Amino acid sequence: MERRRRNKESGAGLIIIILVSAFLLAVGVALLTVTGTGNDVARNVRLQQQAFNAAEAGFDTAWKDIEGEIETLEEWTSFDGHYLEGPAGIDIPADDNYFRKQTNEEMLALLDANNDGTPDYVNVLIFKEPYVIAPGGGVDNNTTFTAFLINDEAGGGTVDHSDAILVCIGVVKAGSKLITSRLEVELSIEETK
């Protein structure tokens, strides 16, 4: 009888050891997963921030160019004639090509449908301009920005060419991934009296 009791006790001990081992294995796998994905999350956040910085650089560059045209050269008295008008419907909210219905990647593909590196439409202020200087002194084409103006009254309303939406798209290529960020700012030309 004592022998049976010992066998039962050793069986219970084995079950406890298996449960504790399984628990420790599960905790170990969970820790490996968390520490492995932490680096990926940090990398994605960093790349998204770089894309946003490129979009901001696009805004700064475009704004400097526009401001120079308005103030220094006095060639622009309004935004009329400077809006992006193609592809058709790009500025019409009800149209499928409306710029806000397009992802950043789709928008860039629409602007350069034949994929030759130059925009297929006039009035693209800046197209895939490199943002980062490479360590060797050249440019790094993996981080770029694009900027264009949209007529905010094209879909209807009172025509007013003294304001426009400046759209800037920042892009970071990381291997086969494309990380983008879009910045939209309403601009207005103040009338001087």
DRENGU-43569 format. One line per 3 residues: number of its first residue (from 1); for each residue x negated, y, z of C-alpha. Coordinates in nm, 4 decimals. Layout:
NUM = X Y Z | ...
//
This chain:
1 = 0.0000 0.0000 0.0000 | -0.2823 0.2329 0.0789 | -0.4304 0.1651 -0.2631
4 = -0.1095 0.2777 -0.4348 | -0.1065 0.5956 -0.2328 | -0.4649 0.6790 -0.3389
7 = -0.3787 0.6203 -0.7059 | -0.0813 0.8562 -0.6799 | -0.2926 1.1210 -0.5077
10 = -0.5683 1.1000 -0.7698 | -0.3057 1.1230 -1.0467 | -0.1622 1.4402 -0.8920
13 = -0.5112 1.5885 -0.8661 | -0.5729 1.5151 -1.2347 | -0.2505 1.6922 -1.3337
16 = -0.3468 1.9983 -1.1264 | -0.6920 2.0080 -1.2880 | -0.5354 1.9865 -1.6382
19 = -0.2883 2.2709 -1.5592 | -0.5610 2.4943 -1.4175 | -0.7844 2.4225 -1.7196
22 = -0.4996 2.4984 -1.9622 | -0.4277 2.8267 -1.7805 | -0.7928 2.9317 -1.7897
25 = -0.8142 2.8392 -2.1600 | -0.5053 3.0511 -2.2363 | -0.6494 3.3489 -2.0455
28 = -0.9816 3.3100 -2.2270 | -0.8160 3.3014 -2.5705 | -0.6035 3.6056 -2.4798
31 = -0.9148 3.7985 -2.3711 | -1.0966 3.7090 -2.6938 | -0.7973 3.8248 -2.8990
34 = -0.7652 4.1546 -2.7111 | -1.1341 4.2383 -2.7311 | -1.1473 4.1406 -3.1000
37 = -0.8483 4.3541 -3.2025 | -0.9651 4.6492 -2.9909 | -1.2503 4.7142 -3.2340
40 = -1.0143 4.6915 -3.5320 | -0.7706 4.9363 -3.3734 | -1.0511 5.1813 -3.2926
43 = -1.1831 5.1566 -3.6497 | -0.8362 5.2187 -3.7968 | -0.7817 5.5210 -3.5725
46 = -1.1227 5.6595 -3.6743 | -1.0486 5.6099 -4.0456 | -0.7050 5.7729 -4.0107
49 = -0.8673 6.0709 -3.8380 | -1.1224 6.0958 -4.1216 | -0.8391 6.0974 -4.3778
52 = -0.6633 6.3741 -4.1835 | -0.9888 6.5723 -4.1672 | -1.0209 6.5363 -4.5458
55 = -0.6627 6.6649 -4.5878 | -0.7477 6.9638 -4.3662 | -1.0608 7.0286 -4.5737
58 = -0.8371 7.0220 -4.8823 | -0.6126 7.2819 -4.7226 | -0.9068 7.5031 -4.6254
61 = -1.0569 7.4835 -4.9753 | -0.7264 7.5394 -5.1560 | -0.6280 7.8242 -4.9249
64 = -0.9636 7.9947 -4.9764 | -0.9218 7.9642 -5.3558 | -0.5617 8.0904 -5.3500
67 = -0.6443 8.3749 -5.1139 | -0.9333 8.4753 -5.3389 | -0.7058 8.4770 -5.6436
70 = -0.4448 8.6875 -5.4631 | -0.6650 8.9365 -5.2780 | -0.9918 8.9652 -5.4663
73 = -0.9005 8.9045 -5.8267 | -0.5357 9.0071 -5.7909 | -0.4513 8.7576 -6.0645
76 = -0.1745 8.5934 -5.8628 | 0.1140 8.8210 -5.7723 | 0.3369 8.5200 -5.7037
79 = 0.3214 8.1408 -5.7150 | 0.5197 8.1352 -6.0413 | 0.3237 7.9433 -6.3032
82 = 0.1012 7.7768 -6.0423 | 0.3392 7.5040 -5.9198 | 0.2886 7.1397 -6.0046
85 = 0.5731 7.0685 -6.2467 | 0.4865 6.7211 -6.3689 | 0.5634 6.4419 -6.3625
88 = 0.9280 6.5305 -6.4232 | 1.1267 6.5659 -6.1007 | 0.8227 6.6039 -5.8750
91 = 0.9866 6.9076 -5.7108 | 1.3538 6.7956 -5.7246 | 1.4700 6.6298 -5.3978
94 = 1.7362 6.4177 -5.5748 | 1.4846 6.2738 -5.8246 | 1.3014 5.9433 -5.7738
97 = 0.9696 6.1192 -5.8532 | 1.0197 6.3773 -5.5746 | 0.6863 6.4186 -5.3972
100 = 0.8286 6.3419 -5.0522 | 0.9688 6.0102 -5.1769 | 0.6197 5.9004 -5.2855
103 = 0.3557 5.7506 -5.0617 | 0.0179 5.9204 -5.0844 | -0.1170 5.6369 -5.2985
106 = 0.1849 5.6591 -5.5320 | 0.1473 6.0367 -5.5551 | -0.2184 6.0110 -5.6557
109 = -0.1321 5.7403 -5.9099 | 0.1409 5.9636 -6.0578 | -0.1049 6.2513 -6.0950
112 = -0.3576 6.0294 -6.2763 | -0.1452 5.7656 -6.4491 | -0.4210 5.6624 -6.6919
115 = -0.6674 5.6325 -6.3993 | -0.9492 5.8241 -6.5701 | -1.0367 6.0334 -6.2632
118 = -0.8758 6.3577 -6.3880 | -0.5176 6.4704 -6.3315 | -0.2739 6.4264 -6.6199
121 = -0.0838 6.7443 -6.5279 | -0.1744 7.1119 -6.5133 | -0.1720 7.3088 -6.1898
124 = -0.3330 7.0443 -5.9723 | -0.5497 7.2813 -5.7690 | -0.8016 7.0198 -5.6516
127 = -0.8168 6.6542 -5.7527 | -1.0145 6.3873 -5.5675 | -1.2776 6.6345 -5.4545
130 = -1.5491 6.4638 -5.2439 | -1.5479 6.5768 -4.8822 | -1.8562 6.4105 -4.7329
133 = -2.2222 6.4562 -4.8240 | -2.3992 6.1197 -4.8488 | -2.7153 6.0616 -4.6411
136 = -2.9330 6.0845 -4.9555 | -2.7982 6.4320 -5.0368 | -2.5407 6.3371 -5.3023
139 = -2.1676 6.3211 -5.2498 | -1.9752 6.0326 -5.1000 | -1.6802 5.9550 -5.3287
142 = -1.5222 5.7372 -5.0591 | -1.3736 6.0423 -4.8830 | -1.1828 6.2874 -5.1034
145 = -0.8990 6.5388 -5.1004 | -0.6371 6.6529 -5.3505 | -0.4243 6.9685 -5.3333
148 = -0.1319 7.1108 -5.5317 | 0.1583 7.3555 -5.4938 | 0.5272 7.2586 -5.4978
151 = 0.8121 7.5005 -5.5719 | 1.0290 7.4708 -5.2618 | 1.3329 7.6166 -5.4415
154 = 1.3185 7.3883 -5.7473 | 1.5983 7.1669 -5.6142 | 1.8352 7.4612 -5.5818
157 = 1.8749 7.7807 -5.3895 | 1.7704 8.1362 -5.4563 | 1.4629 8.1620 -5.6768
160 = 1.1750 8.3073 -5.4759 | 0.8243 8.2746 -5.6185 | 0.6625 8.4425 -5.3179
163 = 0.6431 8.1117 -5.1303 | 0.5392 7.7542 -5.2042 | 0.4490 7.4300 -5.0310
166 = 0.0781 7.3488 -5.0372 | 0.0366 6.9697 -5.0300 | -0.3045 6.8264 -4.9392
169 = -0.3809 6.4538 -4.9453 | -0.6936 6.3217 -4.7743 | -0.8246 5.9788 -4.8736
172 = -1.0822 5.7458 -4.7181 | -1.1823 5.4272 -4.9003 | -1.3027 5.1546 -4.6646
175 = -1.3834 4.8467 -4.8680 | -1.0625 4.7435 -5.0396 | -0.8477 4.9514 -4.8004
178 = -0.7274 5.3031 -4.8824 | -0.6446 5.5187 -4.5792 | -0.4590 5.8425 -4.6509
181 = -0.3164 6.1421 -4.4724 | -0.0905 6.4192 -4.6036 | -0.0679 6.7778 -4.4900
184 = 0.2137 7.0070 -4.6083 | 0.1992 7.3787 -4.5347 | 0.4405 7.6468 -4.6515
187 = 0.2583 7.9478 -4.7921 | 0.3990 8.2916 -4.8524 | 0.2646 8.5968 -5.0348
190 = 0.3374 8.9149 -4.8448 | 0.4323 9.2147 -5.0504 | 0.2140 9.5191 -4.9920
193 = 0.3815 9.8580 -5.0006
//
